[in-house]
Amino acid sequence: MSDTLVLCYHGVSERWPASESVTPRAFEDQVTLLLRRGYAPMTFSEAVRAGAGRRFAVTFDDGYRSVLEVAKPVLDRLGVAATLFVPTDWIGSARPVDWGGVSRWLGTEHEDELRVLGWDEIAGLAVAGWEIGSHTRSHCHLTRCDDARLADELAGSRTTLEVRLGRACTALAYPFGAVDERVVAATAAAGYQAAGAIPVRFRSPRPLEWPRVGVYHRDADHRWHYLLKVSPAVRRVRASWGWEVYGSARRRLVGR
């Protein structure tokens, strides 16, 4: 396993109890821990290209408003620039997102947590040194797409980001972590140089299937969860065949 650690976040909120959200205090504590342990902060693409050494990247999927309004001030204080992966069809939409896993919050007091940033706000993050990557066009399961739609989701979102932001887009995060060899091949054909997954087993990293550590609400409730996730020793265990067998058995038992 590489010493390079890539964290995957979604929302940062004081009140949203979703599994995909962490509180601002927990978020700051988690990033600060890595800085104190000597990890150097980088954007996702920089981290993928880096050689040996302790490096980490903070990444956000989906483009929620809390990334700009809550997470960025924390990272500014810490001197860390992050990477934001956005689904281009949702940028600036007046509607909250409604894809699987988060749609249960529609119509609740937390619905506003599901609103995506606008183009001007995303451009401002890019100017501030953040990397802006693709999260496809619609946030679909890429492994379920036929070849034509797969190519459009990948190449179309990349082109849109480059035209609207006036800078290269070479990084992608696979929605739902859904990736297989066909998707990896299509990602390469679409011109991406780095892509993030959230695997059960941490195989030897490949630029277009780079393992990210998902950070969730429970990791703040139980700090030892997070400490284990970022531990180099535990990540090496997760690279073993035994962990994949364990993960498959656990998913069958708990249904996920």
C-alpha positions in Angstrom: 0.0 0.0 0.0 1.1 3.6 -0.7 1.5 5.9 2.2 -0.7 8.4 0.3 -4.1 8.7 1.9 -7.1 10.0 0.1 -10.2 10.9 2.2 -13.7 11.0 0.7 -16.3 13.3 2.3 -19.7 14.4 1.2 -21.5 16.9 3.5 -20.2 18.8 6.5 -23.0 20.0 8.7 -23.7 20.8 12.4 -27.3 19.4 12.2 -27.6 16.9 9.3 -27.5 13.4 10.9 -27.0 11.6 7.5 -24.3 8.9 7.4 -22.8 10.9 4.5 -22.3 14.0 6.7 -19.8 14.9 9.4 -19.8 17.8 11.9 -17.5 20.7 11.4 -15.7 19.9 14.6 -15.1 16.3 13.7 -14.0 17.3 10.2 -11.4 19.8 11.6 -10.2 17.2 14.2 -9.8 14.6 11.4 -7.7 16.8 9.1 -5.7 18.2 12.0 -4.8 14.7 13.1 -3.1 14.0 9.7 -1.3 17.3 9.7 0.1 16.6 13.2 1.2 13.1 12.0 3.3 14.7 9.3 1.1 14.1 6.3 1.5 16.8 3.6 -1.8 18.0 2.1 -2.3 17.9 -1.7 -5.1 17.9 -4.2 -6.3 14.5 -5.4 -4.4 14.6 -8.7 -1.2 15.7 -7.0 -1.5 12.9 -4.5 -2.0 10.3 -7.2 1.1 11.6 -9.1 3.3 11.9 -5.9 6.0 9.4 -5.1 6.7 7.8 -1.8 6.0 9.7 1.4 3.3 10.7 3.8 0.7 12.7 1.8 -3.0 13.1 2.0 -5.8 14.6 0.0 -9.3 15.8 1.1 -11.9 15.1 -1.5 -15.6 15.9 -1.5 -18.2 14.2 -3.7 -21.5 15.7 -5.0 -20.8 19.4 -4.6 -23.1 20.2 -1.7 -23.3 23.8 -0.5 -21.9 22.9 2.8 -18.5 22.2 1.2 -18.1 25.9 0.5 -20.0 27.3 3.4 -18.8 25.0 6.2 -15.8 22.9 5.1 -13.8 25.5 3.2 -13.4 27.9 6.2 -12.1 25.0 8.2 -9.6 24.1 5.5 -8.6 27.7 5.0 -7.6 27.9 8.7 -5.5 24.7 8.3 -3.9 25.7 5.0 -5.4 22.8 3.0 -6.8 22.9 -0.5 -9.2 20.1 -1.4 -10.7 18.5 -4.5 -14.4 18.8 -5.3 -16.0 16.2 -7.6 -19.3 17.5 -9.1 -22.1 16.0 -11.3 -22.3 18.7 -14.0 -26.1 18.3 -14.7 -26.8 19.3 -11.1 -24.6 22.4 -10.9 -26.7 25.4 -10.1 -29.9 23.4 -10.1 -32.7 24.8 -7.9 -33.7 21.3 -7.0 -32.1 19.2 -4.3 -30.4 16.1 -5.5 -32.6 12.9 -5.5 -30.3 10.0 -6.2 -30.3 6.8 -4.2 -29.2 7.0 -0.6 -30.0 10.6 0.0 -33.5 10.9 -1.4 -34.9 10.0 2.1 -34.1 13.5 3.2 -36.3 15.2 0.6 -39.3 16.9 2.2 -37.5 17.0 5.6 -35.9 19.9 7.5 -32.6 18.7 6.1 -33.6 19.0 2.4 -31.4 22.1 1.8 -28.3 20.0 2.6 -28.9 18.3 -0.8 -28.5 21.5 -2.9 -25.5 21.8 -5.2 -23.2 24.8 -5.7 -23.5 27.1 -8.7 -21.0 27.6 -11.4 -19.7 30.9 -10.0 -19.1 29.4 -6.6 -17.3 26.4 -8.1 -15.2 28.7 -10.2 -14.3 30.6 -7.0 -13.1 27.4 -5.4 -10.9 26.7 -8.5 -9.4 30.2 -8.3 -8.7 29.5 -4.6 -6.5 26.6 -5.5 -9.0 23.8 -5.2 -9.1 21.0 -7.8 -12.4 20.6 -9.6 -13.1 17.1 -10.9 -15.9 15.3 -12.5 -18.5 13.2 -10.7 -20.1 12.4 -14.2 -23.1 14.2 -15.6 -26.0 12.8 -13.7 -24.4 10.8 -10.8 -25.4 7.5 -12.2 -24.1 3.9 -11.6 -21.6 3.7 -14.3 -21.4 -0.1 -14.3 -25.1 -0.1 -15.2 -24.8 2.2 -18.2 -24.6 1.0 -21.8 -21.5 2.0 -23.7 -23.0 5.1 -25.3 -24.3 6.5 -22.1 -21.1 5.6 -20.2 -19.0 7.6 -22.8 -21.4 10.6 -22.5 -21.4 10.6 -18.7 -17.6 10.6 -18.6 -16.6 12.7 -21.6 -19.6 15.0 -21.5 -19.0 16.0 -17.9 -15.3 16.6 -18.5 -15.9 18.8 -21.5 -18.5 20.8 -19.6 -16.2 21.5 -16.7 -13.3 22.5 -19.0 -15.5 24.9 -21.0 -17.2 26.5 -18.0 -14.1 26.8 -15.8 -11.5 27.4 -18.4 -9.1 24.9 -17.1 -8.2 21.2 -17.6 -10.3 18.5 -15.9 -8.3 15.3 -15.5 -9.8 13.8 -12.3 -12.9 11.8 -11.7 -14.7 10.2 -8.8 -16.9 7.2 -9.6 -20.5 7.7 -8.2 -21.4 5.2 -5.6 -17.9 3.9 -5.9 -19.2 1.8 -8.8 -16.4 0.7 -11.1 -15.2 -2.3 -13.1 -12.7 -2.9 -15.9 -15.1 -1.7 -18.6 -15.6 1.6 -16.7 -11.9 2.0 -16.1 -11.2 1.6 -19.9 -13.9 4.1 -20.7 -12.5 6.5 -18.2 -9.1 6.3 -19.8 -10.7 6.8 -23.3 -12.4 9.9 -22.0 -9.0 11.5 -21.1 -8.9 11.2 -17.3 -5.6 10.7 -15.6 -6.8 10.0 -12.1 -10.0 8.5 -10.7 -11.1 7.7 -7.2 -12.9 4.6 -6.0 -14.1 3.4 -2.6 -13.1 -0.2 -2.6 -13.6 -2.9 0.0 -10.2 -4.2 -0.5 -7.3 -1.8 -1.0 -5.4 -3.4 -3.9 -2.2 -1.8 -5.2 -3.3 1.7 -6.3 -3.8 2.4 -10.0 -4.3 6.0 -11.1 -7.7 5.3 -12.6 -8.8 3.1 -9.6 -7.3 5.0 -6.7 -8.6 3.8 -3.3 -10.2 6.5 -1.1 -11.2 6.2 2.5 -14.8 7.1 3.0 -15.4 9.2 6.2 -18.9 9.1 7.6 -21.0 10.2 10.6 -20.2 7.1 12.6 -16.5 7.9 12.4 -17.0 11.0 14.4 -19.3 9.3 16.9 -16.6 6.6 17.4 -13.3 8.3 16.9 -11.5 5.0 16.9 -13.3 4.2 13.6 -11.4 7.0 12.0 -8.1 6.2 13.7 -8.3 2.7 12.3 -9.3 3.9 8.8 -6.3 6.1 8.4 -3.8 3.8 10.1 -1.2 2.6 7.6 -1.2 -0.8 9.3 -4.9 -1.2 8.9 -4.8 -0.1 5.3 -2.2 -2.8 4.6 -4.5 -5.3 6.2 -7.3 -4.0 3.9 -5.0 -4.8 0.9 -5.1 -8.5 1.8 -7.3 -11.2 0.3 -8.5 -12.0 3.8 -10.1 -8.6 4.1 -12.0 -9.0 0.9 -13.4 -12.3 2.1 -14.4 -10.6 5.4 -15.9 -7.6 3.6 -18.0 -9.9 1.4 -19.2 -11.9 4.4 -20.1 -8.8 6.4 -22.1 -7.3 3.5 -24.1 -10.5 3.3 -24.8 -10.5 7.0 -25.7 -6.8 7.4 -27.2 -6.3 4.0 -24.7 -3.6 2.7 
